Amino acid sequence: MASIQLNNVRKVYRDGAAYVAVDGASFTVADGELMVLVGPSGSGKSTLLRMIAGLESITGGDLHIGERRVNDVAPRDRDIAMVFQSYALYPHMSVRQNLGFALKLAKRPKSEIEQRVKTASCVLGLDPILDRKPRQLSGGQRQRVALGRAIVRDPAVFLFDEPLSNLDAKLRVQMRAEISALHRRLGATMVYVTHDQVEAMTLGDRIVVLHEGKIQQIGAPLHLYDHPANRFVAGFIGSPAMNFFEGTMEGAEFVAAGGALRLPVGPVWTDRLRAYAGTPVTLGIRPEALYAARGRPADAQVAPGAFTVEGLEPLGNEIFVHARAGEHAVTARVTPQPLPAPGEPLELGFDLGRLHFFDRETEQSLAPAPAPVE
């Protein structure tokens, strides 16, 4: 296997007005690490992956795979294997033939092809379907074959471009677990692109969050969740998304715009935000840090907020409460309990130990930045 190092990598399209698709990406994927590139459509994540693969030229910066600079190296000479969103299986070939086709083109010995196909088939549980054609396979089975076709090549790096997008929700969960197990088993270097932050959180050793071609933050999944560097990361990572309230600090209280919510924020944030007195700031809080009456921890410092229920989503082990205070909508994730009906008042407790504040202009977090967890 091999590491991947990007140093100020840029991609600029110059068809007419110049468009910067990737703006100065710098990070290292360690040997054996599973790194996830995540962001909304147009964030530059797939472009970045295609540059690593050699399918897109690099406008500026340096890209190394292992010890070798590969900016101008052809894709076939980079020792990578790529798994795409479309399975791209040969319909007239059996699973066995699909798995071994790249090795056949490379004129590998027949005995080696058979051994590698056997190994990949065993790892992915494909033995019962080796003689079937792609049309006889389910979506999950086709995805396994696509993975197997990459495994047989024994590459230095695996690249995944939204490989689970075509699967239904239940199968995506299953395949996420299988890819994670595959990574542990192979100890392979993997770069995985997705727009789905749940996939990013559950798969990645570390995550690169991209927005409009720029890296917003890099870190372990829980580090990004608990310590977002800015409002974009805070709102993108987590489902349901973080709640935001625009307002100002008045002494020891955060006052939401319109005055519908006044929240004492506790001594730590009062001291930290003293310089922002009277200045617009943004308060953020995760849905699970909002408590209804029966879910409030005895040891948590909680301040109440008055809301009106707009809707309830009972999910069995939890309930999503959609509520509003004036112009401010909020979603709370609470434990199963009796709750007011839509249109009725509800008091939600804010866990003061789990508040986030962001500068209104820069959107950067106002919390001291902890050391990233690598």
PyMOL commands that set and color helices and strands:
alter all, ss='L'
color gray80, all
select helices_A, chain A and resi 45-53+75-77+95-105+110-124+127-129+134-136+139-151+169-186+197-203+221-226+231-236+266-272+274-276+287-289+293-295+352-354
alter helices_A, ss='H'
color red, helices_A
select strands_A, chain A and resi 4-13+19-29+34-38+60-65+68-69+80-83+157-161+189-194+206-211+214-219+243-250+253-256+262-264+280-285+290-291+302-314+319-325+328-334+345-351+355-359
alter strands_A, ss='S'
color yellow, strands_A
deselect
rebuild
show_as cartoon
